[in-house]
Structures are given as structure tokens and as C-alpha cells.
Amino acid sequence: MKNSSTYKATDIIAGFECRPGIYTLNGASAMLHAVNFTIHSSNATGCSVVLFRRGETEPFAIIPIPDSYRIGDTWSIMIYGLDIYEIEYCYRFSGEYAPEKGLLFDDRKNILDPYARAVTGQSVWGKKAPGDGSYHGRVTTDKFDWGNFVSHNIPFSDLVIYELHVRGFTNSLTSGVQHPGTFDGVIEKIPYLKKLGVNAIELMPVFEFDELYEERHHEGNLLMNYWGYNTTCFFAPNTSYASKVEYNHEGDELKNLIRTCNENGILVFLDVVFNHTSEGNEDGTIFSFKGIDNSVYYMLTPNGKYVNFSGCGNTMNCNHPIVQQFIIDCLRYWVIEYRVDGFRFDLASILGRSEDGTPMENPPLLKTIAYDPILSGCKLIAEAWDAGGLYQVGSFPSWNRWAEWNGRFRDDLRCFLKGDNGMAWAAIQRITGSADLYPPERCHNASVNFLTCHDGFTMYDLYSYNTKHNEANGWSNTDGDNSVTSWNCGFEGDTDDREVMGLRMRMIKNAFATLLFSRGAVMFYAGDEFCNTQFGNNNAYCQDNEVSWLDWSRLKKFREIHDFVRDMIAFRKRHEVIRHATNEGAFGFPDTSIHNTTAWNKKTNDHDHVIGVMFAGKDKKGNDDAVFIGINAYWDDCSIELPALPEGYDWNIDFYTFVPYKKGTDFNALIYRNGNTYSLRPRSVIIASAIKKLGLYR
């Protein structure tokens, strides 16, 4: 890239040959014989590059950037003679220190470059950085071989998303991997994921974060920032997720994970946290944005205090033009450099707030992301709420690009399945695509349907605990969600009672059957398919131990649930009519129809606990296809009538949750049938598909 400064004679500054840099090239970039450093600050009066030898805490050079090298609010300098493999860097800024004005400059403080592509400091999980604990940036080069990498264009409603935490996924000895708790550990489990049938993984935060942020001890346990939702550096992968401490190994290891997933038909989404940073509030640290341009990067009150829509101490000023550009640059970088397939945006409603915190009708940041040409192939998924009370499920600005975690799906289906009154119609709406929330043109491309995620109970705990048990978090059980959508099936916590455990297994199968039959994308939390437990903790953000690590030994114990989930995913994939509405229908039936104990009767009342939904349409070969779900969410036996199929066709019961699941079981022989009316046992679900008639069932 050419720049007029290229032809300027060099200067000698602090013993280094320098010249003005490339002002549009943010961060530290390796050039032919030099390193280009570029950074912005609208309020600083001076800026210096601070250089360290690899692994050292004291700088060997401090190079002030001359005022003549500044254009507008941008400092840029090209420094010659640096060995990028042996240096680390940061910045120091001079300017006014006036917290009441939002100014926090201190020219003695080392400041991490927000655009740093790699970071040193805490390279080993749980081990504090040496010296003053400050982070340094590193200069990277891209030598990774992507081979013939081509992104997979999987339609949104075909997605089966598996949310996982890189460390917790394999850190238990029960995982049996060679590199537990790392990107490589996830790679070792890709064959498992492929056999399960998921086609996308959503990685909880993998940007550099400080796991020892706000570390504390409680009852002999070290509590830490385990989940990683307090980002340190947005352009750098987390070094402690690498299996080796080597130059840029964390970047190459993450790229290898993404490439291997791609080779196996699995998309990779990143959970990104642009709503706040780990610098905290007035009592927090100053190591990056605060020391560069505090009043630009954060929402502040008139007296310089931090606005806290995130619940984490500060709120990024996302719709300030400079912050907008930073976020766009960051997303583009991860798509170009790491080939990621999409993003899940944590507390995304904050990204739609104005600089004074007011919700905006057409937020410029969200619109820019939606129309950005580099991001046009990415899936964009919003957590459409924030900690400031803004809840936008069904109303998040979309431009037909943004999808949402459908919190209404989670809440309504949980309540219906456990037997709450007045939830039948809401359950039908969620199963059929949430048309009450999303317009027809978005209906099946807007909703990420889920019943569990990292934030809340696991699927097993959802049916093992009536209330949260978060005492181990050290907040006297006051943290975490207080909603009452769980049900312990008659006993609080683990038990050997066969009746209770049998009911729990039914409820878990009911939940997965309903989830995987619903229109929209599907997501569930890692380990739910083999009944992983967090022992009733529904907010395990600080638990780097067996509470949060997946216990893979449960895969053998709960093989029935695993196989049920695997085969339900396969059923969903076989029947396109579940995933895509065509408005054509089949067998003379409409595309979508609603039923209860009587076929074609779609009326519901507050005391209804039995519903049926049928999807009908053409398969990929143009043949008629129809599938049906019948749910009895109550204690008593009930009858449910399926629509009569045309001559030559009959219903086949593919899944019946009342009896233990084993692939190949003839469920038609295990359920009483009279014509098209089936008897459903208490708390059970049937999934049926239309087949050419081969005989009669009793």
C-alpha cells in the first residue's frame, strides 16, 4: 500500500530509524524492513511507542511519535530494524488527567493497543503475568495454509448450533483428549460432533481475556473470570487456549480448528462481547481504552462516571463513529484472517443505544454491520436484550440480516412442558416459527430456538432442580436467574429413585424432541446430549472446576439421551418440511396446521396441556411429506387424533418418549392406536411421519 510518507527521508528517534507510517493501517503491522504502528486518540496531546524484548517487563526503548507524524487524531510511525519475533510493544499517552471530564491520561502507564493481533502476559491459564501484570502486544505474520478452504453456505433454518466453552469442553480427564482445555482439544472432538449431527459450533469468548480478573477465594476454591465475558483485547485469540506457548501458536491453533471444522461441514461462530470491556468502572484498571480515549470509547455521565447497561461496570459507546469503526474493523479481521462463519453478539441491545444511552430505531452500527460487504456472508445473531432493561426479542433492528436468540422460545416452551396453565398457544407459536414475533419474510430466518445455553441450567439440571444452587459462587445464592421455569420431577438434585429418574429422562427427551421439531435455527449447550450437570448452579461464570467442565463419563451412563438427540437431529435433516416453509403443503394439507386432542381443532384454553402440530410439504425429490408432533404435557393419559392421510399412506411413529429410546425400536407396537387416534401416556411426546402404507398397526 503506497503512502506519500513513503518517500520522506527517515528520522533518527531514540536511536531508531523512523518515518511517518501508513495512517490507515491500524495496529502494529510487519512491513518489508520495518514495523508500522498506528493508533488514534482525539484527546491525547502526545503518544510514544514502548518496546520490550520478548518476555521482559522493562522497556528497552521508548520512542516518542513526533507531532509532525500526527495527522488529525491519528499517530502513525514506521520503525526500522525491529525483529518482530523478539519484541513486544505498547503505548504511552500524555494528556490531561481529569476523571470528572472523562480524561484519564498518564504518560507513565503502559497502554495495550486495542488492535494488537497477539498479546503476551497470561500465556498459561491461571498464571499471573510477570512484573506489573501489564499486557504487551506482539506483531504477527500470517503464514497459515488454508488449503482449498471455501465457506459452507448452510441456510439459517438448517443450523443445529452447539454452544461450547473451549476450556470446559475437554478440560476434564474424562474427555480423553491429549490436549485438554485447548483449541486442539476441541479438534480432537470434531469426529464426535460430526456423528452427533451438529453443523455449527458457537464458541464462548475466545478473544484474549484475563481469567484472573476479579479473582477471589470462597470456601477454599479459586473463583475467576472463567467464561471470558470480560475482554482484554478484541483482535487477539486467547493465548491460554493454545496447547503450546510459542510465537503466534494460539492464532494458528484456532485457525486449524476452524479449518478442520470446515472440512467436516461444521460452521464456526464466535461469541463476541462489544458491550463492555474488562477495564471496569471508576474502581477498575486502566490498561487500554481508558488510557487512549476514555470519553470516546465508554458511555459516561456528565461527571465522568461509567454508565452500566452491561451489568459489568462499564458500557462501550458503540455508536460513536470511532467505536463503530473499531467494531467493524474487528469483525472484518476475524472474517478475513480467521474465516469465521458468523458471530453471536452478547447483550446486543447495547449496540443499538445512542451515545447518551437512548435506544435507537435505526442504529448506525447495526445497519453498517448488516450491509458491510466483507460481512455479507456471515450469520449475525443477537442476544436481543441488555442489563439496562431493554428487551428486543422480536423487535431487534434486522435489515433482514440479524437473527436473535429467541428468549421467548426458551421461556414459553419450558413453562408449557412442565405443565403450566395458559401456555398451549404460546408453545404452538414457538414451535411453528414465532410468527407473532417475526414477520413472514423473516419468520424462519430470525429465530435461534433454544431451551438451554451457558447462561442458566443445563438440560439435566432443568429437570433436577426447582431452584438455583449458586452458593459456591460466593454471593449467598443471590446471583443468577431467579425465574421458575425448571422442575425437579419430585426430588431436588441427584437421586437413584427409578421413578424420578425415569420421569427426568422423559422430560429431557420431550424438550429435545420439541426443540428439534421447531422451525428456525436450533441451539443447545454442550453436554446436554449426555445429561451433563452443574449440580444446580445456573450461573457458573466463575467456576473453573468440575462444576463447569463436561463430565464425559456421563456419555456412557446416559447413552439413551445421546442417541435420542443424535437421531432426532438426523430426523430433522431428513425432513426439509420441518426446516423450510413453502406455503405449498402436501397431501392436500396446508404447510402448517395446529391440532389438539381432535385433528384440525386448533382452539386452546388456559387448561390445555395437549397440542399437535403438523408440517406438510415437498421433499427434495418433489414427493409429498408430512410430519407431526403430539405433546402431552400433563400427568394424565390422553388421546390425540392425527389428520387422516390419503389412501395408500399411513403414519409411522418415529419417536415416542414414554418408553426408553433405542434406535430401531418399533414404536408403533408400543402405543395404543384406534384409527388415527393415539393414546399418549403422561408427560410424553410422539413424532410421526407419513409413509407409504406397508400394513396395519393395532
N, C-alpha and C positions, 0 to 999 in steps of 0.2 A: 504494500500500500504506500503510495507516494504522499509526501507532505512537503510543503515549501521549506520546512525547517531542515529537511534532509541535506540541503546544500549549504547550510550555515557552517562556518568554521566552528570547531569544538572549543569548549572552555575547559579549564582545569579547575575543578571544585573539590576541595578536601582531598586533593591528590588523585582524583579520578577524572578521566577524560569524559566530558559530558556535552550534550547539546539538547535543544528543545525536542521533546518527544512527539509522538503521534497522539493528538488530543482526543481523538475519537476511540482510542483503544484503551478501554478501562482495565484496571488491574495491573499486574506485572506480567509482561509478555516477552518471551525469548525472541530476539531478533538475530540477524546473522552474526554480529560480533558484539552485541550489546543486549541490555535488558531495558525495555520501555516501561516506565512507571507513570500511570495517570490516575488522578483522583480529583473529586470535586468537593468544594466547600464554599458556601455562599457567605459565611460569616467569619471564617478564619482570616487572620492577617499574615500568616506565614505557614510554610509546610516544609518538612525535612524528611528525607528517606533515611531510615535507620537500618544498617546492615549488620548481620550476625554471622559468625561462622557456624556451620551446622552443629547443633546440639549445645551451643554455648548461650549463656544468659546475658553476657555483657557485649555490647556492640563493638565492632572493630572500626566502624566508620559511621559518621552522621553527616549526611550530605544535604545542606540546605538548598532548596529549589529557588533559584533567583526569581525576583519579581518579573524579570523580562521573559521568564519561561511560563508565566501565567497569562492565560487568555480568558477573560471573563471570570468565571468561578472555577476554572479548571487549571490544575497544576500538572505539567507533563514534562518528564525528563528522561533522556536516554543516557544510560551509564554504561561505559565500555569496560571490558576487561574483567567481567564477573563470571565466575564458574557457577552456573545455575545449580549444579549438583551439590555444591558445598556452601551455599549461602541461604540464609533466611532473612526476612525483612519485615518491617512495619513502618509506621509513620509517626511523626510528632507534629502537632499543630499548635501554633500560637494564636492568641486572641483573647478576648475578654472573658473573665470568669465571673458570671453574674447569674446564678441559678434562677433568680426571680424573673430574669429576662429569657430564660431558656438557653443560656450560654454557659458551656462547661469546658472551656479550653484550658489546657495545662501543657505547656511545652516540655515538661519533664516526663510526661506519661506516654508510654508506647501504645500505639493505636493500631489494631488489626485492620487490614484492608478488607472491606466488605466484599470486594471482587476477587479475593485470594482463591486460587483454584485448588490449593492444598494448604493444610495447616499443620504445624507442629505444636507440641505441648503435651497433651494427654494421649500418647500413641498407644498406651496399654490400658485396657479397661480398668477403671478403679484406681489407677495410679496417678497421683497429682503431678502436674507439670513442675519441672525443676525451677529453682530460683524464685522469682516473684510470682510464678504461675501464669505469666502472660503468654498469649498465643503469638506465634510468628507465622507469616505467610511464606509459601515456597513457590518458586517458579516451576511450572510444569511444561512438559512437551508431550504431544500426542503421537505415540508410535504404535498404538494398539491396532491390530489387524482385525477388521470387522468381517473379512471374507466377503461372501455374497449376501450380506445382510439386506433383507427387504422387509419393511414393516408389514405386519398382517393387518388387513382391514376387516376386523371382526365387527359385524353390526352390533350396535349398542345392546339391543334386546337379546342378543345371543350370549352376552357375557355372563360367566359364572366366576365371580371375583372371590379370591381367597385372601383375607387380610391377615398379615403376619408381622411379627416383630423379629428382626434379623437375629438378635441375640437369643431371645426366648424360644425361638422356633427349634433350635438344636442344642442349646447350652446344657441341657440335662444329659447325664451319662446314658440315659435310656434312649437317646436319639441314635446312638451307634455310629455317629459320623466321625471322621478323622479330624475335622476342623470345627469343633463346636462353637456356636455363638458368632459365626462369621459369615461373610458373603459366600465363601467356599462351602460352608456348612449347608447353606440353602441350596447350592448347586447339587450337592450330594442327594438332596431330597427331591430333585426335579422328577426323576422317574416315578416316585410315589405320587406327586401332584398330577402327573400326566395320566397315570392309571386311575386316579380318583375322578378325573374328568374336568378339573377346573381349567379355564383358558385365560385367566388373568390373575396376577398376584398384586396386591396392594401393599407396598412396603411402608410400615410405620416409619417415622422420620429417619432418614439416612444422611441428612446434611450434618456437618460437624456440630456436635453438641457436647456440653460438659455434663457428664453423668454425675459428677460430684457437686453440681450446682445445688446449693441449699442442702447439702448432706447433713444428716443428723442420725443420732442413735436412739433406738427405742427398744427397751426390753432386750438388750444385747444384740439387736440386729441393726446393720447399717442401712439406712434408708437414703435413696438417691433419686436423681432425675433419670429413672430407668427408661421410661417410654421415649424420651428425647424431644418433647414438645417445647423445649426452650433452646432455640437455635443459636449457635455461636457464629457460624459462617455459612452463608447460603450457597456458595459456589463450590464448596469443598465436601467430598464424601467423608463420612465419619471414619477416622483413622483406626479407632479401636474395633471396628468391624472387619478389619483385614486380618488374614491369618499370619502375615509377616510384617515386621516393621522395616520396610525398605522404601526407597525413594519412589513415591507415586504408586506404591503397590495397591493401596486402597482403591485408587481410581481404576487401575487395570482389573482388579478383582471384581469390582462392581460391574465393569463393562463385560467381563467374562460371564457373570451371572445373567446379565441382560441378553447377551448373545446366545447363551445356552438355552435360556427360556424361549427366545425367538426360534431357535432350531427345533424346539419341541412344541411350537404353536401356542406359546403362552405369552401374553402381553405383560408388561411391567408398568405399573402405576406407582408414582411416588406421592406420599402424604406430605404436603408442604405446609409450612406454618409462617405465613406472611403477616399474621395479625399482631404478633408481638415478638420480642426477642428476649434473650436471657440477661439483658442488662438491668431488668427490674425497674423499680420505681426510684424515688428520691434516695432510698437507702441502698440501692443496688450498685453494681460496679460500673465503671466507665472503661470500656476497652475497645469500642468500635464506633457505632453510630453516634453515641452520646458525645464522644470526643471529636467527631468530624463536623457534625451539623445537627445538634440535638433538637433544635426548634424546627428543623425541616423534617427529620425522619420520624419524630414522635408527635402525637396529639398532646398538647399541653393546655393547661388552664391559663388564664391571663396572668397569674402569679407564678407560672413556671412549674406547676405540679403536673404529674402524669395522669392523663385520662386512662381509665382502666375498663374498657369494654371487653377485654380479653379474660379478665379474672386472674391475670398473671403479672400484674404490676404496671404494665405499660401497653400502649396501643400504637402500632405503626400508622403513620399518616399516609395511608395508601394512595389517596387521590391527589396528593401533592405531585406536581409534574416530575420532580426529581425522583421521588419514591416510585411513582408509576414506571418510570424508565428503568429503575433498578430491578423491579419485579419482572418486567418484560424481558430485560437482558438476562435475568437469571433463568426464567423458563426457557427462553431460546437456547441458552447454553446447555441445559440438560437434555434438550431435544437433539441439538446438533452434535454435542460431544458424547453424550451417553445413549442416544437413540431411545429414550424412554417413550412410552406409548400414551401416557396421559398423567393427569395429576388429580389428586383429591385435596381440596383446599380446606384446611382446618378453620373453623369459625369464619366461614367465608362471608358472612353478612358484614363483617368489619370492612371487607374490601369494597363494599358499596356505601360506606359512610363518607360524608364530605369532610373537609379539613376541620370543621367545627363539630363533627360527630353526627350530624343530621343524616338520616338515611336518604339516599338519592334515588330518583326514579330511573335515571339512565346513567349509572356511574361510569365515568370515562375509563377507569382501569378495566372493569369487567368487559366493557364494549371493545376496548383495544385488544384484550386477550382473545375475545370471540372472533375478531376479524383479522388477527395477525396472520400473515401468510406462512410463517415458519411453524406456527402452532395449529395450522388448519387441519392437520390430520390427527391431532391429539384428542383424547377423551378428556373433558373437563367436568369434574364432579365437585359440587359444592356441599359443604356442611352448612346448610342454609339457616344458621342461627348464630348468635353470639352470646357472651355472658352479660351483655348490657340489656337483655330482654327483647332483642329484635329476633323475631321468628318468621322466616320467609319460605317455609316449605309450601310449594305450590305457587309462590309469587316471586321467587328469586329471578332477577333480570336474566334473560337467557339468550336472546337473539337466535333462538333455535340451536344453540351450541351448548349451553350449560345444562347439565343434569344435576340432580340433587339426591343426597342421602334422604330417603323418604322416612322421616321420623314418624309420620302418621301411620305408615305401614307397620312399623315395629310396635307402636303403642296399641293400635286398634286390633291387630291380629293376636297379640299377647293376651289382651283382655278377652277377646272372643274365645280363644282356645281354652282359657282356664275357666270359662263358664260365666263371665259377667253378663248381666242383663243389658239389653239395649244395644248390643254390638253387632248384630247379624248383618244389618245393611252396610255398616261401615266395613265389615270384613269382606263382603261381596265387592264393594268398591275397590278395596285394595287388591284383591285377587285379580280383578278384571282390568287393572291398569290405572286406577285412581283418576278416572275421568272427571271426578268432582274437583280435583286439584289442578289437572293439566288439560289444556285444550286438545281437540282431536289430533291436530298436526304434531303434537309433542307427546301424546299420551304414553306411548311405549318406548320413547327415547329420552324421557326426562327422569324417570324414577329408578333409583337404585333401591331395590327391595331388600330389606334385611330384618332379622329378628335379634341378632347379636352382633356386637363389634367389640373392639378393645375397651370401649367406654361402657362398662356395665357388667352384668352377669354373663358368664359363659352359658352355652345352651344347657349343659348338665346342671349348673347351679340355678338356672332359671326355674327348674322343676325340682330343686332340692332345698331351696331356702325361701321362706316367706319374707325375710328381711335381710338387709345387708349385714355383713360381719367384717367391718373395716377397722377393728380395734388395733390391728397390727400396724396400721398407718400412722398411729400416734396422735390422732385428733379426737380421741374418745368417741369414735364411730360417728362423728358429725359430718365427715366428708362423704362424697359420693351421692348418687341419685337416690332420692327418697320415695320414688314412685312405687306403687304397689301392684306391679304387673307380673310378679313372679308367684309361684305356688309350690309348696314343698311336697305336695302329694300325700300329706298325712304325717310326715316326720321331718323335723328340722335337721338338715345335714345328712352325712353319710349314715347308712344303715344296711344291715343284712336282711331286713324284712323282705321276703319274696314278693308279697303283695304290693308293698310300697315301691320296690324297685321295678316290678312289672309295670305298674302304672307310670312310673317315670320314663321307662323305655317307650311306652305308647305315646306319651306326651311329646317326647323328643322326636319320634317318627312323625307324629301329627304335625309338628312345627316344620320339620324339613319338607314333608310332603306338600304342605300348603305353600311354603316359600318357593319351592321349585316348580310348582304348578302355576305360579302367578306371572302375569305379564309385566314386562320391564326387565332390567338387568337384575341379577341376583348376587348377593354377597353374604358370606358368613365368615366367622372368625376361626382362625387356625386352631385345630384341635377339637372343635365342636363335633367333628365327624367321628371322633372316638371318645367323646364324653370327658374331655379334659376339664379339670376343676380348678378353681381358685379358692376353694374352701369357703365360699360365700363372700369373698371380697369383691365388691363391684367397682372398685376404683384403685386398681393395683399399679398405679403410676410410679410408685416408689419402691416396688418390691422386686429386687434383683435376686431372686431365690426360687425355691420350688413352688411358691405361690403363683408366679408368672411363667415359669419355664414349662413348656409342654412335657407332660409325662407320657412318653411313647409306649410305656408298658401297658397303658390302658387300651392301646390298639388291639391287643390280644384279648383283653377282658371284655371289650365292647365291640368285638368284630361285627356283631349283628348290625349295630348302628352305622358303622363304617360302610358295610356292604349295602345297606339300605340307601345311604346317601349317594354312594357311587352309582347305584343302579337307577336311582331317581334322576340323577344328572344325565345319565345315558338316555333315559326315557324322554326327558325334556329335549335333548338334542335330536332324538328320532322324530319327534312330533313338532314340526315347524309351526303348527297352528297355535301352540302354546306361546311361542315367542313373537309371532307376527300376525297381526290382524289384517285381513284382506278385504273385509266387508262383502265378500262373496258368499261365504258359508259353504255348506256341503250337505248332501243327503236331504236337501230341502230345508235344512235348518239354517238359522242366521249364524253369523260369525260368533256371536256371544249370546248366551242365554242363561237365565237365572231360574233356579228351581228350589223347592224345599221338599217337604215330605211327599208332595204331589208334583209330578212333572208339569212344567210350564207355569206353575203358580209362584210368582215372584214377590208376593206380598210378604212382608215381615212385620213382626211386632216386638215389643220390648222383651218378651219372654221366649222368643225363638232362639234355639240353640242348634238347629239343624239347617244346613244350607247345601245347595248343589249349584255348581257352575259347569257349563259345557262350552267348549270351544269347537267350532267346526270350520273346515276349510280344505284347501287342496294341499297335498304334499308336494315334494319337489318333482315328482313324476306326473303330477296333474291328477292324481287319484283323490277321491273323497276321503277325508279323515275327520274323525271326531274323538274328543277325549272328555272325560267327565271326572270331577272331584265331588265326592259327597262327604260332608263333615258332620259328625255327631259330637258336639262339644258339651255333652251333658252326661249325668250319672245313669240315666235310664236307657234301656234298649229303645230303638226307634226304627221306623221303616222309611225308606226313601225310594221314590219312583224315578227311574231313569227314562228319558224320552225313548219312544219306540222307534227302532231303526227300520229302514226299508227291508223288504223281503230279501233274504239271502245274506243278511248281516246280523251280527249279534254283539253284545257287549262282552268283553273279556276283562276280568278283574286282574289288573297287573300288580296292584299293591293293596294290602289290607292290614292296617296297623294293629289290629286287635290281637293278632297271632304273631309269634316270633317270625322274623323275616329270614328267609334263606332263598337264595337265587334258585329258580327252577320250581319253586313251590306252586302247586295249582291252587290258587286262592279261590277259584270258582267252586271248588269242592268243600271249602271251609266256611262258606257264608250261605245262609238260607236265602233262597230266591223263589218268588212266586210271580211268574211272568216277568215284568220289568221292575218289580218291586223287590228290594233287597232289605234284609234285616241287619241293621248296624248295631253292634254291641256298644256299651257305654264308652265314651272317650275314644272314638275310633274314626279313621278316615279310610275311604276307598278311592282308588284311582282306577278308572276303567278306560278302555279304548275300543273303538269299533273295529271288528274284524269280520272277514267273510265266515259265514256260519259253517262250522265243522260238526256240530252236534248240539244236543240239548244239555243244559245243566239243570240240576234239581233245584 
